[in-house]
Amino acid sequence: MTQLAKAALRDFESPFLVAWHTANWNLLLFPGYCSCHLLTSRERGLQRF
């Protein structure tokens, strides 16, 4: 393994970054997805996804 790869892997906090990234995208996009799903569904009102 090269010195650059060792330096990159030593400080890489993958679980934290993945959790942070997915949580932010869920907070941004999920309300819009639910709204579009409810607006385009045939039966109005609450339903199971």
PyMOL Python script that loads the backbone (N, CA, C, O; Angstrom):
from pymol import cmd

cmd.read_pdbstr("""\
ATOM      1  N   MET A   1       0.849  -1.172   0.000  1.00  0.00           N
ATOM      2  CA  MET A   1       0.000   0.000   0.000  1.00  0.00           C
ATOM      3  C   MET A   1       0.900   1.243   0.000  1.00  0.00           C
ATOM      4  O   MET A   1       1.922   1.290   0.684  1.00  0.00           O
ATOM      5  N   THR A   2       0.499   2.226  -0.771  1.00  0.00           N
ATOM      6  CA  THR A   2       1.315   3.432  -0.874  1.00  0.00           C
ATOM      7  C   THR A   2       1.132   4.321   0.355  1.00  0.00           C
ATOM      8  O   THR A   2       0.203   4.151   1.145  1.00  0.00           O
ATOM      9  N   GLN A   3       2.042   5.263   0.483  1.00  0.00           N
ATOM     10  CA  GLN A   3       1.980   6.186   1.616  1.00  0.00           C
ATOM     11  C   GLN A   3       0.716   7.048   1.549  1.00  0.00           C
ATOM     12  O   GLN A   3       0.122   7.356   2.583  1.00  0.00           O
ATOM     13  N   LEU A   4       0.305   7.436   0.349  1.00  0.00           N
ATOM     14  CA  LEU A   4      -0.911   8.233   0.190  1.00  0.00           C
ATOM     15  C   LEU A   4      -2.146   7.441   0.617  1.00  0.00           C
ATOM     16  O   LEU A   4      -3.029   7.983   1.281  1.00  0.00           O
ATOM     17  N   ALA A   5      -2.213   6.168   0.243  1.00  0.00           N
ATOM     18  CA  ALA A   5      -3.349   5.331   0.636  1.00  0.00           C
ATOM     19  C   ALA A   5      -3.384   5.137   2.146  1.00  0.00           C
ATOM     20  O   ALA A   5      -4.457   5.163   2.748  1.00  0.00           O
ATOM     21  N   LYS A   6      -2.238   4.946   2.755  1.00  0.00           N
ATOM     22  CA  LYS A   6      -2.191   4.792   4.211  1.00  0.00           C
ATOM     23  C   LYS A   6      -2.674   6.061   4.914  1.00  0.00           C
ATOM     24  O   LYS A   6      -3.410   5.983   5.897  1.00  0.00           O
ATOM     25  N   ALA A   7      -2.267   7.211   4.420  1.00  0.00           N
ATOM     26  CA  ALA A   7      -2.683   8.472   5.034  1.00  0.00           C
ATOM     27  C   ALA A   7      -4.181   8.694   4.860  1.00  0.00           C
ATOM     28  O   ALA A   7      -4.845   9.196   5.767  1.00  0.00           O
ATOM     29  N   ALA A   8      -4.711   8.327   3.710  1.00  0.00           N
ATOM     30  CA  ALA A   8      -6.139   8.525   3.449  1.00  0.00           C
ATOM     31  C   ALA A   8      -6.986   7.592   4.302  1.00  0.00           C
ATOM     32  O   ALA A   8      -8.028   8.000   4.817  1.00  0.00           O
ATOM     33  N   LEU A   9      -6.555   6.351   4.458  1.00  0.00           N
ATOM     34  CA  LEU A   9      -7.338   5.378   5.210  1.00  0.00           C
ATOM     35  C   LEU A   9      -7.216   5.573   6.721  1.00  0.00           C
ATOM     36  O   LEU A   9      -8.102   5.158   7.468  1.00  0.00           O
ATOM     37  N   ARG A  10      -6.156   6.183   7.169  1.00  0.00           N
ATOM     38  CA  ARG A  10      -5.951   6.367   8.600  1.00  0.00           C
ATOM     39  C   ARG A  10      -6.974   7.342   9.193  1.00  0.00           C
ATOM     40  O   ARG A  10      -7.447   7.127  10.308  1.00  0.00           O
ATOM     41  N   ASP A  11      -7.318   8.396   8.475  1.00  0.00           N
ATOM     42  CA  ASP A  11      -8.199   9.430   9.010  1.00  0.00           C
ATOM     43  C   ASP A  11      -9.607   9.382   8.438  1.00  0.00           C
ATOM     44  O   ASP A  11     -10.376  10.323   8.637  1.00  0.00           O
ATOM     45  N   PHE A  12      -9.961   8.337   7.750  1.00  0.00           N
ATOM     46  CA  PHE A  12     -11.260   8.257   7.087  1.00  0.00           C
ATOM     47  C   PHE A  12     -12.283   7.665   8.042  1.00  0.00           C
ATOM     48  O   PHE A  12     -12.159   6.511   8.453  1.00  0.00           O
ATOM     49  N   GLU A  13     -13.296   8.451   8.397  1.00  0.00           N
ATOM     50  CA  GLU A  13     -14.335   8.004   9.325  1.00  0.00           C
ATOM     51  C   GLU A  13     -15.598   7.667   8.541  1.00  0.00           C
ATOM     52  O   GLU A  13     -16.559   8.437   8.532  1.00  0.00           O
ATOM     53  N   SER A  14     -15.586   6.537   7.901  1.00  0.00           N
ATOM     54  CA  SER A  14     -16.676   6.168   6.995  1.00  0.00           C
ATOM     55  C   SER A  14     -18.037   6.031   7.669  1.00  0.00           C
ATOM     56  O   SER A  14     -19.001   6.588   7.143  1.00  0.00           O
ATOM     57  N   PRO A  15     -18.187   5.336   8.789  1.00  0.00           N
ATOM     58  CA  PRO A  15     -19.529   5.201   9.371  1.00  0.00           C
ATOM     59  C   PRO A  15     -20.171   6.547   9.709  1.00  0.00           C
ATOM     60  O   PRO A  15     -21.364   6.738   9.472  1.00  0.00           O
ATOM     61  N   PHE A  16     -19.401   7.469  10.253  1.00  0.00           N
ATOM     62  CA  PHE A  16     -19.945   8.782  10.580  1.00  0.00           C
ATOM     63  C   PHE A  16     -20.348   9.532   9.320  1.00  0.00           C
ATOM     64  O   PHE A  16     -21.429  10.119   9.277  1.00  0.00           O
ATOM     65  N   LEU A  17     -19.502   9.525   8.294  1.00  0.00           N
ATOM     66  CA  LEU A  17     -19.800  10.259   7.065  1.00  0.00           C
ATOM     67  C   LEU A  17     -21.005   9.683   6.342  1.00  0.00           C
ATOM     68  O   LEU A  17     -21.822  10.434   5.808  1.00  0.00           O
ATOM     69  N   VAL A  18     -21.127   8.375   6.316  1.00  0.00           N
ATOM     70  CA  VAL A  18     -22.272   7.747   5.656  1.00  0.00           C
ATOM     71  C   VAL A  18     -23.555   8.079   6.401  1.00  0.00           C
ATOM     72  O   VAL A  18     -24.560   8.413   5.774  1.00  0.00           O
ATOM     73  N   ALA A  19     -23.538   7.994   7.712  1.00  0.00           N
ATOM     74  CA  ALA A  19     -24.731   8.308   8.501  1.00  0.00           C
ATOM     75  C   ALA A  19     -25.121   9.776   8.349  1.00  0.00           C
ATOM     76  O   ALA A  19     -26.305  10.090   8.225  1.00  0.00           O
ATOM     77  N   TRP A  20     -24.151  10.667   8.357  1.00  0.00           N
ATOM     78  CA  TRP A  20     -24.421  12.098   8.211  1.00  0.00           C
ATOM     79  C   TRP A  20     -24.994  12.404   6.833  1.00  0.00           C
ATOM     80  O   TRP A  20     -25.965  13.149   6.709  1.00  0.00           O
ATOM     81  N   HIS A  21     -24.393  11.829   5.809  1.00  0.00           N
ATOM     82  CA  HIS A  21     -24.829  12.070   4.436  1.00  0.00           C
ATOM     83  C   HIS A  21     -26.250  11.547   4.202  1.00  0.00           C
ATOM     84  O   HIS A  21     -27.078  12.263   3.638  1.00  0.00           O
ATOM     85  N   THR A  22     -26.539  10.343   4.616  1.00  0.00           N
ATOM     86  CA  THR A  22     -27.871   9.780   4.381  1.00  0.00           C
ATOM     87  C   THR A  22     -28.934  10.485   5.224  1.00  0.00           C
ATOM     88  O   THR A  22     -30.062  10.666   4.764  1.00  0.00           O
ATOM     89  N   ALA A  23     -28.594  10.880   6.436  1.00  0.00           N
ATOM     90  CA  ALA A  23     -29.568  11.601   7.264  1.00  0.00           C
ATOM     91  C   ALA A  23     -29.930  12.944   6.640  1.00  0.00           C
ATOM     92  O   ALA A  23     -31.099  13.328   6.628  1.00  0.00           O
ATOM     93  N   ASN A  24     -28.946  13.650   6.127  1.00  0.00           N
ATOM     94  CA  ASN A  24     -29.224  14.943   5.499  1.00  0.00           C
ATOM     95  C   ASN A  24     -30.064  14.788   4.245  1.00  0.00           C
ATOM     96  O   ASN A  24     -30.992  15.569   4.034  1.00  0.00           O
ATOM     97  N   TRP A  25     -29.767  13.804   3.405  1.00  0.00           N
ATOM     98  CA  TRP A  25     -30.575  13.607   2.195  1.00  0.00           C
ATOM     99  C   TRP A  25     -31.992  13.190   2.553  1.00  0.00           C
ATOM    100  O   TRP A  25     -32.944  13.603   1.891  1.00  0.00           O
ATOM    101  N   ASN A  26     -32.144  12.374   3.593  1.00  0.00           N
ATOM    102  CA  ASN A  26     -33.500  11.999   4.015  1.00  0.00           C
ATOM    103  C   ASN A  26     -34.279  13.208   4.517  1.00  0.00           C
ATOM    104  O   ASN A  26     -35.462  13.350   4.209  1.00  0.00           O
ATOM    105  N   LEU A  27     -33.640  14.069   5.274  1.00  0.00           N
ATOM    106  CA  LEU A  27     -34.323  15.266   5.769  1.00  0.00           C
ATOM    107  C   LEU A  27     -34.711  16.207   4.634  1.00  0.00           C
ATOM    108  O   LEU A  27     -35.742  16.875   4.710  1.00  0.00           O
ATOM    109  N   LEU A  28     -33.903  16.263   3.593  1.00  0.00           N
ATOM    110  CA  LEU A  28     -34.185  17.162   2.475  1.00  0.00           C
ATOM    111  C   LEU A  28     -35.207  16.596   1.497  1.00  0.00           C
ATOM    112  O   LEU A  28     -36.077  17.327   1.023  1.00  0.00           O
ATOM    113  N   LEU A  29     -35.115  15.315   1.191  1.00  0.00           N
ATOM    114  CA  LEU A  29     -35.899  14.758   0.091  1.00  0.00           C
ATOM    115  C   LEU A  29     -37.140  13.980   0.507  1.00  0.00           C
ATOM    116  O   LEU A  29     -38.094  13.909  -0.268  1.00  0.00           O
ATOM    117  N   PHE A  30     -37.162  13.403   1.687  1.00  0.00           N
ATOM    118  CA  PHE A  30     -38.288  12.551   2.062  1.00  0.00           C
ATOM    119  C   PHE A  30     -39.614  13.300   2.161  1.00  0.00           C
ATOM    120  O   PHE A  30     -40.629  12.767   1.712  1.00  0.00           O
ATOM    121  N   PRO A  31     -39.659  14.511   2.728  1.00  0.00           N
ATOM    122  CA  PRO A  31     -40.947  15.231   2.744  1.00  0.00           C
ATOM    123  C   PRO A  31     -41.489  15.487   1.337  1.00  0.00           C
ATOM    124  O   PRO A  31     -42.695  15.381   1.113  1.00  0.00           O
ATOM    125  N   GLY A  32     -40.624  15.817   0.404  1.00  0.00           N
ATOM    126  CA  GLY A  32     -41.060  16.019  -0.978  1.00  0.00           C
ATOM    127  C   GLY A  32     -41.552  14.738  -1.609  1.00  0.00           C
ATOM    128  O   GLY A  32     -42.538  14.750  -2.347  1.00  0.00           O
ATOM    129  N   TYR A  33     -40.886  13.634  -1.332  1.00  0.00           N
ATOM    130  CA  TYR A  33     -41.326  12.344  -1.856  1.00  0.00           C
ATOM    131  C   TYR A  33     -42.708  11.990  -1.320  1.00  0.00           C
ATOM    132  O   TYR A  33     -43.574  11.557  -2.080  1.00  0.00           O
ATOM    133  N   CYS A  34     -42.920  12.171  -0.019  1.00  0.00           N
ATOM    134  CA  CYS A  34     -44.230  11.858   0.573  1.00  0.00           C
ATOM    135  C   CYS A  34     -45.315  12.747  -0.009  1.00  0.00           C
ATOM    136  O   CYS A  34     -46.412  12.272  -0.304  1.00  0.00           O
ATOM    137  N   SER A  35     -45.026  14.025  -0.178  1.00  0.00           N
ATOM    138  CA  SER A  35     -46.014  14.947  -0.746  1.00  0.00           C
ATOM    139  C   SER A  35     -46.385  14.547  -2.161  1.00  0.00           C
ATOM    140  O   SER A  35     -47.567  14.506  -2.503  1.00  0.00           O
ATOM    141  N   CYS A  36     -45.394  14.252  -2.986  1.00  0.00           N
ATOM    142  CA  CYS A  36     -45.671  13.842  -4.370  1.00  0.00           C
ATOM    143  C   CYS A  36     -46.432  12.529  -4.407  1.00  0.00           C
ATOM    144  O   CYS A  36     -47.331  12.355  -5.231  1.00  0.00           O
ATOM    145  N   HIS A  37     -46.089  11.620  -3.537  1.00  0.00           N
ATOM    146  CA  HIS A  37     -46.769  10.328  -3.508  1.00  0.00           C
ATOM    147  C   HIS A  37     -48.235  10.495  -3.125  1.00  0.00           C
ATOM    148  O   HIS A  37     -49.110   9.873  -3.726  1.00  0.00           O
ATOM    149  N   LEU A  38     -48.502  11.323  -2.138  1.00  0.00           N
ATOM    150  CA  LEU A  38     -49.884  11.542  -1.714  1.00  0.00           C
ATOM    151  C   LEU A  38     -50.682  12.304  -2.770  1.00  0.00           C
ATOM    152  O   LEU A  38     -51.869  12.035  -2.956  1.00  0.00           O
ATOM    153  N   LEU A  39     -50.052  13.244  -3.460  1.00  0.00           N
ATOM    154  CA  LEU A  39     -50.756  14.024  -4.477  1.00  0.00           C
ATOM    155  C   LEU A  39     -51.064  13.215  -5.730  1.00  0.00           C
ATOM    156  O   LEU A  39     -52.070  13.463  -6.394  1.00  0.00           O
ATOM    157  N   THR A  40     -50.215  12.259  -6.056  1.00  0.00           N
ATOM    158  CA  THR A  40     -50.411  11.491  -7.282  1.00  0.00           C
ATOM    159  C   THR A  40     -51.110  10.161  -7.056  1.00  0.00           C
ATOM    160  O   THR A  40     -51.369   9.435  -8.015  1.00  0.00           O
ATOM    161  N   SER A  41     -51.418   9.827  -5.817  1.00  0.00           N
ATOM    162  CA  SER A  41     -52.081   8.546  -5.561  1.00  0.00           C
ATOM    163  C   SER A  41     -53.549   8.625  -5.963  1.00  0.00           C
ATOM    164  O   SER A  41     -54.145   9.702  -5.958  1.00  0.00           O
ATOM    165  N   ARG A  42     -54.114   7.506  -6.303  1.00  0.00           N
ATOM    166  CA  ARG A  42     -55.513   7.455  -6.732  1.00  0.00           C
ATOM    167  C   ARG A  42     -56.460   7.689  -5.572  1.00  0.00           C
ATOM    168  O   ARG A  42     -57.464   8.388  -5.712  1.00  0.00           O
ATOM    169  N   GLU A  43     -56.144   7.111  -4.440  1.00  0.00           N
ATOM    170  CA  GLU A  43     -56.978   7.294  -3.251  1.00  0.00           C
ATOM    171  C   GLU A  43     -56.386   8.420  -2.423  1.00  0.00           C
ATOM    172  O   GLU A  43     -55.211   8.380  -2.058  1.00  0.00           O
ATOM    173  N   ARG A  44     -57.185   9.404  -2.133  1.00  0.00           N
ATOM    174  CA  ARG A  44     -56.705  10.540  -1.336  1.00  0.00           C
ATOM    175  C   ARG A  44     -56.662  10.152   0.139  1.00  0.00           C
ATOM    176  O   ARG A  44     -57.403   9.276   0.585  1.00  0.00           O
ATOM    177  N   GLY A  45     -55.804  10.802   0.869  1.00  0.00           N
ATOM    178  CA  GLY A  45     -55.722  10.545   2.298  1.00  0.00           C
ATOM    179  C   GLY A  45     -54.523   9.684   2.645  1.00  0.00           C
ATOM    180  O   GLY A  45     -53.671   9.406   1.800  1.00  0.00           O
ATOM    181  N   LEU A  46     -54.471   9.276   3.877  1.00  0.00           N
ATOM    182  CA  LEU A  46     -53.344   8.483   4.345  1.00  0.00           C
ATOM    183  C   LEU A  46     -53.460   7.046   3.868  1.00  0.00           C
ATOM    184  O   LEU A  46     -54.542   6.459   3.869  1.00  0.00           O
ATOM    185  N   GLN A  47     -52.355   6.506   3.472  1.00  0.00           N
ATOM    186  CA  GLN A  47     -52.324   5.117   3.026  1.00  0.00           C
ATOM    187  C   GLN A  47     -50.945   4.548   3.325  1.00  0.00           C
ATOM    188  O   GLN A  47     -50.012   5.280   3.655  1.00  0.00           O
ATOM    189  N   ARG A  48     -50.838   3.266   3.206  1.00  0.00           N
ATOM    190  CA  ARG A  48     -49.545   2.626   3.444  1.00  0.00           C
ATOM    191  C   ARG A  48     -48.700   2.729   2.188  1.00  0.00           C
ATOM    192  O   ARG A  48     -49.205   2.657   1.068  1.00  0.00           O
ATOM    193  N   PHE A  49     -47.404   2.899   2.399  1.00  0.00           N
ATOM    194  CA  PHE A  49     -46.493   3.033   1.267  1.00  0.00           C
ATOM    195  C   PHE A  49     -46.161   1.692   0.731  1.00  0.00           C
ATOM    196  O   PHE A  49     -45.403   1.583  -0.233  1.00  0.00           O
TER     197      PHE A  49
END
""", "prot")
cmd.dss("prot")
cmd.show_as("cartoon", "prot")
cmd.util.cbc("prot")
cmd.orient("prot")
